[in-house]
């Protein structure tokens, strides 16, 4: 077996992409519309979020439901497989909290004053 074919490597490639774990985290709370999810994830672009949701949907972790009506919408939710992934990521985060050093605290920059 090639190293990149190992199940743990394939899983790490999926969940290691920026914004994937946070997307799963928010969907574990409750199903969300695309716009709600975008607002909760400060800094992610609409394009990136859509790509992550499509990846998760393609792997069977996210369900996409199109809502009919005058103002159609799309709601995303975790599938049973997605719930398993959310549990795994929660345990992984707990391991990281217990094992890894916390990120350094960077003091805010002080305002630059013009020389007198």
C-alpha positions in Angstrom: 0.0 0.0 0.0 1.3 3.4 -0.9 1.5 5.8 2.1 -1.0 8.2 0.5 -3.5 5.3 0.2 -3.6 4.6 4.0 -7.1 5.4 5.4 -5.6 7.7 8.1 -3.8 9.7 5.4 -6.9 10.0 3.2 -8.9 11.1 6.2 -6.3 13.6 7.3 -6.3 15.1 3.7 -10.1 15.6 3.9 -10.3 17.1 7.4 -6.9 18.9 7.2 -8.1 21.3 4.6 -8.7 24.8 6.0 -12.2 25.4 7.2 -13.4 21.7 7.0 -13.2 21.0 10.7 -14.9 24.3 11.6 -17.7 23.6 9.0 -18.3 20.2 10.6 -18.2 21.8 14.1 -20.9 24.3 13.3 -23.1 21.7 11.5 -22.9 19.5 14.5 -24.8 22.1 16.5 -27.7 22.1 14.1 -28.6 22.2 10.3 -27.7 25.6 8.8 -28.3 27.6 5.7 -25.3 28.5 3.6 -25.5 32.2 4.6 -25.8 31.3 8.3 -22.8 29.1 8.1 -20.9 31.8 6.2 -21.6 34.4 9.0 -20.5 32.0 11.7 -17.2 31.3 10.0 -15.6 34.8 10.0 -12.9 35.0 7.3 -14.0 32.2 5.0 -14.9 33.1 1.4 -18.2 32.0 -0.1 -16.3 30.0 -2.7 -14.2 28.1 -0.2 -17.2 27.3 2.0 -19.0 25.9 -1.0 -16.0 23.8 -1.9 -15.7 22.4 1.6 -19.5 21.6 1.7 -19.3 19.9 -1.6 -16.2 17.8 -0.5 -18.1 16.8 2.7 -21.2 16.0 0.7 -19.2 13.9 -1.8 -17.8 11.9 1.1 -21.2 11.3 2.6 -20.7 13.5 5.7 -23.1 16.3 4.7 -26.6 16.3 3.4 -27.8 19.2 1.2 -31.5 20.0 1.1 -33.0 22.5 -1.3 -36.0 24.3 0.3 -38.8 25.2 -2.1 -40.7 28.4 -1.9 -40.6 32.0 -3.1 -37.2 32.5 -1.7 -35.5 29.1 -2.2 -32.8 28.2 0.2 -30.4 25.4 0.9 -29.9 23.8 4.3 -26.9 21.7 5.2 -26.8 19.1 7.9 -24.6 16.3 9.0 -25.4 12.7 8.0 -24.8 9.8 10.4 -21.3 9.6 8.9 -20.8 13.3 9.4 -21.8 12.9 13.1 -19.1 10.3 13.4 -16.7 12.7 11.9 -17.8 15.5 14.3 -17.2 13.1 17.3 -13.8 12.2 15.9 -12.8 15.9 15.5 -14.1 16.6 19.0 -11.8 13.9 20.4 -8.9 15.1 18.2 -9.4 18.6 19.6 -9.4 17.3 23.2 -6.2 15.5 22.5 -4.7 18.7 21.1 -5.8 20.7 24.1 -4.1 18.2 26.4 -1.0 17.6 24.4 0.0 20.6 22.3 1.3 23.9 23.5 -1.3 26.7 23.3 -0.8 29.2 20.5 1.3 32.2 21.6 -0.5 35.3 22.7 0.4 38.1 20.4 -0.1 41.5 22.1 -1.9 44.1 20.0 0.2 46.5 18.1 0.5 49.9 19.7 -0.4 52.9 17.6 2.5 54.4 15.7 3.2 58.0 16.7 4.7 60.5 14.4 8.1 61.8 15.5 8.0 65.3 17.0 
